Amino acid sequence: MSWSEESLQRADDILARYPEKRSAVMPLLYVAMREDGYLTDDGMRQVAELTGVTPAQVQSTASFYNMYKREPVGKYLVSMCTSISCFLMGADDVLHAIEDEAGIPAGEADDEIGVEHAECIGACGGAPACLVNYELIEGLTPDKAKELVAWLRSAKPDVINADEMQALFGGKTSFDWGIREERGAVGPFPAFGPFGTADVNTDALEPGRST
Ligand code: FES
């Protein structure tokens, strides 16, 4: 077992929720991603061992879903939606601005930043929209997208929070989400519950959102 105590404890908590251990494969794959920053062969073997399925079965699950990353994606994964609503609102220009500022084409990453295009992320009313470590920003422009990437490189935030990014770089939103997000993502993988998230102080933020 090469995982940290925290991850092993989290794995135990997850496994306890399911009558069949193998039902826990998918959430445990996120635990594996948090351990290594992406999904390694060792991580998948660990999941197989914990759930009693074969490594091949774990790999077949992991390879089906886009959010399980088999290569490093940097500390900050910028996922720009290029589906129809965002496309019509200029997503391609925003994506090119992200690529230019990051110096990385979509589909690639350096140690800090990964860039990818994404299918609809469910924020069509706030198009063009993107995610950073699966935290949402709506109403992006090419200039604001460049500022966002420059901020990621210079500020190197430990926690990515949607409200903070929206206030700093966002524009028109789908609607007023109302409730502030008090927690943020700590890595380029989907977080759930307290795992993969951390508290942030959003008191000083203006929401920066319009309805
Ligand atoms: S098309 Fe971009 S969020 Fe739906």
Boltz pocket constraint, residues with backbone or C-beta under 6 A from the ligand:
constraints:
  - pocket:
      binder: B
      contacts: [[A, 81], [A, 82], [A, 83], [A, 84], [A, 85], [A, 86], [A, 87], [A, 119], [A, 120], [A, 121], [A, 122], [A, 123], [A, 124], [A, 125], [A, 127], [A, 128], [A, 129]]
      max_distance: 6.0
